[in-house]
Amino acid sequence: MPTFTALTTLTGKDPAEALGEAMERLDPEPTGVGVFEIEDGSGLWEVGGYFVEKPDEAGLALLAVAFGAKPFVVSELPETDWVAKVRRELSPVQAGRFFVYGSHDADQVPDDALPLLIEAAMAFGTGHHGTTLGCLRALDRLAGEGFVGKSVVDIGCGTAVLAMAAARIWEGEILASDIDPVAVEVAEANVTANDLTGRVRCLEAGGFGHPELRKAAPYDLVFANILKAPLIGLAADMSGALAPGGYAILSGILNDQAQEVIDHYAQVGTNLYHQEQIGDWTTLILRKQS
């Protein structure tokens, strides 16, 4: 069955969200609508819909005019077995002592590596993206310096690959939370597949507000591989949740956004310890003042 996309851009969060809501009332209706800020400093937002029937292009044109958006670009996507494609194209990733792989590559796990199994169908957070790879390298760096995490949480965990990596090297229970219930289900499936049940506990939560997250604080290590805006919004809460001398590994940050994030965290007493760029993305290790 063919799949169609309809994409446009416009300025401002409120009109973008309103346009997204209006798209959901089209006939034929989209199977999904996404509204995303384009993280390039332009102030533009992208609004897109996915359709299993050819969308009403006249209706889309009227919506674009009504909301001040650019004309929609409608495309037909080729039928693709995405899981098979990911399996072909995503080779295993080595990040320091960690080896991230799919079950189809189980025979490639080195004897001296710490394995992290993430299936191709759960590709976000496999370690191929510069943000996840950077976080794994940052964890490997801290562990190599002798740091031992005794109270660790992964905020916005996605596949829980970072929480599982921490559980591979340290004792105790690691917490992993995500605001998306589907991500929490994926995380729990990955924890089971990696034989880490009882070592990584997954929670549905936004930020540090969940009672279980508050109870487990203060943390000596926090992962947050999300985006610049929520990272800045979490600065005060994260600093408050960190133990003195504790570390935060942050990513989801474009290279030209890194200094802004560093500055916000410095204002709440959590300062730059190490910084690494991988492609367009920066990973930060920050340390709370003792």
Secondary structure, 3 states (H helix, E strand, C coil): CCEEEEEEEEECHHHHHHHHHHHCCCCCCCCEEEEEECCCCCCEEEEEEEECCCCCHHHHHHHHHHHCCCCCEEEEECCCCHHHHHHHHCCCEEECCEEEECHHHHHHCCCCCEEEECCHHHCCCCCCCHHHHHHHHHHHHHHHCCCCCCCEEEECCCCCHHHHHHHHHCCCCEEEEECCHHHHHHHHHHHHHCCCCCCEEEEECCCCCCHHHHHHCCEEEEEEECCHHHHHHCHHHHHHHEEEEEEEEEEEEEHHHHHHHHHHHHHCCEEEEEEEEECCEEEEEEEECC
